[in-house]
Amino acid sequence: MLTPSPQDLRVALARYADARIEDARRSTDVTVRAVEDATRTLCVMTGTCEISEALHAADTRLGLRAAGVSGGETLTGSQQDKRLRAA
């Protein structure tokens, strides 16, 4: 498996966060598809099957786990979105 660059991971994380925020504001077929596409992209980039695993893997690769989120902490979607925006 190819390892994505940190910049590519950040772009994918930002795309996922933006899609989640837009879908939360006003869910439409377009926003639902955007979340699904962003989720699929992150899963492929990280070699995972679930978005929670993909977010964890991306955080780990970017060094965010050591910098602010302990391995056992579970974040809500809005907390993830805030953290992703900061990345």
C-alpha positions as CSV (number, residue, x, y, z in Angstrom):
1,M,0.0,0.0,0.0
2,L,1.2,3.5,-0.8
3,T,1.5,5.9,2.1
4,P,-0.2,9.2,1.5
5,S,1.7,12.4,2.2
6,P,0.8,14.4,5.3
7,Q,-0.5,17.1,3.0
8,D,-2.8,14.7,1.2
9,L,-4.1,13.4,4.5
10,R,-4.8,16.9,5.7
11,V,-6.7,17.7,2.5
12,A,-8.8,14.5,2.8
13,L,-9.5,15.2,6.5
14,A,-10.6,18.8,5.7
15,R,-12.8,17.5,2.9
16,Y,-14.4,15.1,5.3
17,A,-14.9,17.8,7.9
18,D,-16.4,20.2,5.4
19,A,-18.8,17.5,4.1
20,R,-19.9,16.6,7.6
21,I,-20.5,20.2,8.5
22,E,-22.5,20.9,5.3
23,D,-24.6,17.7,5.8
24,A,-25.3,18.7,9.4
25,R,-26.4,22.2,8.3
26,R,-28.8,21.0,5.6
27,S,-28.8,17.4,4.6
28,T,-29.5,16.8,0.9
29,D,-28.6,14.0,-1.5
30,V,-25.6,16.0,-2.6
31,T,-24.3,16.4,1.0
32,V,-24.9,12.8,1.9
33,R,-22.9,11.7,-1.2
34,A,-20.1,14.2,-0.3
35,V,-19.8,12.6,3.1
36,E,-19.8,9.1,1.6
37,D,-17.2,10.0,-0.9
38,A,-14.9,11.7,1.7
39,T,-15.4,8.7,4.0
40,R,-14.4,6.3,1.2
41,T,-11.4,8.4,0.3
42,L,-10.1,8.5,3.9
43,C,-10.7,4.7,4.3
44,V,-8.8,4.0,1.1
45,M,-5.9,6.3,2.0
46,T,-5.5,4.7,5.4
47,G,-6.2,1.1,4.5
48,T,-9.2,0.9,6.8
49,C,-12.9,-0.1,6.4
50,E,-14.6,2.2,9.0
51,I,-14.4,6.0,9.3
52,S,-13.5,5.8,13.0
53,E,-10.5,3.6,12.1
54,A,-9.6,5.9,9.2
55,L,-9.7,9.0,11.5
56,H,-7.6,7.2,14.1
57,A,-5.0,6.1,11.5
58,A,-4.8,9.6,9.9
59,D,-4.4,11.2,13.3
60,T,-1.7,8.7,14.2
61,R,0.2,9.3,10.9
62,L,0.0,13.1,11.4
63,G,1.1,12.8,15.0
64,L,-2.2,14.2,16.4
65,R,-2.7,11.3,18.8
66,A,0.4,12.2,20.8
67,A,-0.4,15.9,20.6
68,G,-3.8,16.1,22.0
69,V,-6.0,13.0,21.9
70,S,-5.3,10.0,24.0
71,G,-5.8,6.6,22.4
72,G,-8.8,5.7,24.6
73,E,-10.7,9.0,24.1
74,T,-13.7,8.9,21.9
75,L,-14.7,12.1,20.2
76,T,-18.2,13.1,19.0
77,G,-18.6,14.1,15.4
78,S,-18.6,17.8,16.3
79,Q,-15.4,17.4,18.3
80,Q,-13.8,15.6,15.4
81,D,-14.8,18.4,13.1
82,K,-13.3,21.0,15.3
83,R,-10.1,19.1,15.7
84,L,-9.9,18.4,11.9
85,R,-10.4,22.2,11.2
86,A,-7.4,22.9,13.5
87,A,-5.2,20.4,11.6
